[in-house]
């Protein structure tokens, strides 16, 4: 069945009728005899005596020429109607959800799962019905439409070519919600899911779409994969030239796999280990006391047998070590050997000792430590740590006296107490502190709070309500840890250590400086501008690797790393059949080669052929 998608039939009929009438009239008016020279004069007598030449029907004796002209006109008018195969009112609205998660980078089919899916999609686009409309959307951690609901094959082809796999897992729930929003109110709506079937089973069980036809295009055939499924690194608090790391490697194959684990520091190989993993085994390794690396660490897994690892994107783990820099510290004290000795443990501290009467010293500092004194904090003094602050001048009011107390409760997530076990620390004497609204009570005894953190006049502070020398605190390893944790907390040294970011999430990146916008350089070298709000730049990360944040002018540069490290996404087992709710998606149908054939082009070619035929017949004296 053929339908008109251009001008309606009534309009075409009127056009043809009017044009045919004009053509016929012009044909009659322009009819003239062809001059033929003959050598015999009596023939002219018959011509001059032929009265029938002036009669209407005698002028149409060359009817074949007029018929050709009318047929040519009919083809031209019909081309304006844009005839196509199929019914104009039977068009489908098809939403194509294409899985672009990390598993679609697998190379078990050439050139990759996503590459094979794009080839199949281009064929389906060419097979759309005359009245069909399609919307193509990529689906990974989010859903991004790449076209509108359109019948334009050019737009749909461009959308398919723009499909690109990310380093995230697929969020099928968002895809289903997007489908419900798009297809609501549309007749003959369909969903075509293009995926390897490695989807969230809980969403599959609850994801039924009522009254919507679902089709499934399956891609992939192998589950062979070896992956880095966990990776983390940290420097030692007391020796920042050394670090330790933890890595987990998983074998998803049904056979054992031998792999090389390569650790690269600043792009140079620093460790090489050969592992043999049993089927389904995850091997966690801890590497302690490593050195020789300034900033970047990368872990690579290489299978000895390439046929056991079809997924390349999860063979890497990335980490960024905190940048080592000196913090300027002013110590205002009348003399405290325990304090001075603890600060010698970190070579990246530039310590200046000042007597209380000589405060403030010249220059600017990141941190000022007040030992038993509390003069007004100089604006150049940075943040402040108060040890046993006096009753007057401290950032918090001093409360009742405390005797024989300890850390009965404390904030286990506080960076001030990181790597510490303060439960055994006991103090002979001290004072409770009275936090103000907005302050944080970090540690409390049964008799009152004695460790408080907060902010005063734009400067962070930490106050400890007892003299460490009146306790066994200074005899424990927790004492230098507490000092170094506090200095690191103040100087925000850990703000550069952003390697914990995971792909597929919105990252809130701390931004140094006062710029309102930053330039983000992703692992591929692409740049984009990120606005800064409340000291952070928000970005949805979908690529694993090393990133850079660049400020304008000569401002500081920041770097951070992001990882896939997702055991779920590293399981690339394809599923030829899936179930959405209680319904199983049906096979793909309704796509036919040539369904979108442009009939009007063939009509115009017919017009050209008829014009040639008419020209030949005229000069061959067949129609004159």
Secondary structure, 3 states (H helix, E strand, C coil): CEEECCCCHHHHHHHHHHHHHHHHHHHHHCCCCCCCCCCCCHHHHHHHCCHHHHCHHHHCCCHHHHHHHHHHHHHHHHHHCCEEECCCCCCCEEEEEEECCHHHHCCCCCCCHHHHHHHHHHHHHHCCCCCCEEEEEEECCCEEECCCCECCHHHHHHHHHCCCCCCCCCCHHHHHHHHHHHHCCCCCEEEEEEECCCCCHHHHHHCCCCCCEEEEEECCCCCCCEEEEEEEEEEECCEEEEEEEEEEEEECCCCCEEEEEEEEECCEEEEEEEEEECCCCEEEEEEEEEECCCCEEEEEEEECCHHHCCCCCCCEEEEECCCCCCEEEEEECCCCHHHHHHHCCCCCEEEEEECHHHCCCCCCCCEEEEECCCCCCCHHHCEEEEECCCCCCCCCEEEEEEEEEECCEECCCCHHHCCCCHHHCEEEEEEEEECCCCCEEEEEECCEEEEEEEEECCEEEEEECCCHHHECHHHCCHHHHHHHHHHHHHHCHHHHCCCCEECCEEEEEECCCCCCEEEEECCCCCEEEEEEECCEEEEEECCCEEEEEECCCCCCEEEEEEECCCHHHHCCCCCCCCEECCEECECCCCCCCCCCCCHHHHHHHHHHHHHHHHHHHHHCCCCC
